[in-house]
Amino acid sequence: MSKYNAKGDKVEQIKYDNSGTQKERMVYEYTADGKCTAEIKYDEFNKLEKKTVIEYNSFGKRAKETTYDAKGKVKSQKKVEYITE
């Protein structure tokens, strides 16, 4: 099941198993202009698993993604580079 804001951006997605029990929940945060700035994952008990913070470059493209565990410790970082010709 997915929920969207007035702009049409997905703000929440819940996945269920065949018996209807929640398996995970994702929450998405956006800037005023519609860029996703965070993806937050919760487990079947709505306990925080991880949060990915997304940063953009001056061209509006994804530049960096930092994923934190439930305690706020950095789990991973991904930097994105674009090659232009």
N, C-alpha and C positions, 0 to 999 in steps of 0.2 A: 504494500500500500504506500502510495506517495502523496505528499502534500506540497502544494505550490503557493507562492505568494502572489500578490496582485499583478506583478510583472511577469509571471509565468516561470519564475526560477524555482527549482525544486528546493524546498527547505527541510524536508524530512522524508525518510524512506524507512519503512519497517518491513522486515522479512519474517515470515512465519513458516513453521513446518506444516506437514500435512494435517496435523491435529489442531492447528490454529494457535499453537503456542509461539510466542515471539522468540525469534532466534537472534536477531540483532536489530539495532536502530541506528541510522545515520542522520545527523543533523548538519545542515549546510548554512554558512553565514556569507553574506554578500555586502559589497560596497553599494553606495547609492546608485552607481552606474551599472550594477549587475555583475561585477566580477566576484567570483567565489574566493573568499579569503580564508575560509576554514572548513574542514571536513572533520566532524566529530563522531567517533564510533562508540556505541554502547553495547554491552552484551545483553543476553536474554533477561537479565535482572535489572536492566537500565543502569548498570554500573559502567562508569567510564573505562574504556579500554585504551583509546588513543585519540590524539588530536593532531591533525595535520594543518599547519599554517602555511598559506600560499602567498608569496610575494610576486609582484609584477615589475617588469622593467619600464623604462620611459616610453616604450612603444605599446604598452598594454599587453605584452606577452608574458606568460609565466616565466619567472626567472629563478625562483628558489622555492622548494618545499621542505619544511622542517616538521618532522613527526616526533611528538612527545608521548611518553607513556602516561599512565593514569596519575603518576606522582609528579609529572611535569619535567621529567628527565628526557633529554634528547635521545631518541632511539635511532634516528637517521636523518640525513640531509641530502637533498638532491638539487644540484644546480643545473639549470638548463641554459645551453648556449645555442645561438642561432647563427648559421653561416649564410651570409648574403653575398651575392656576386654582383 
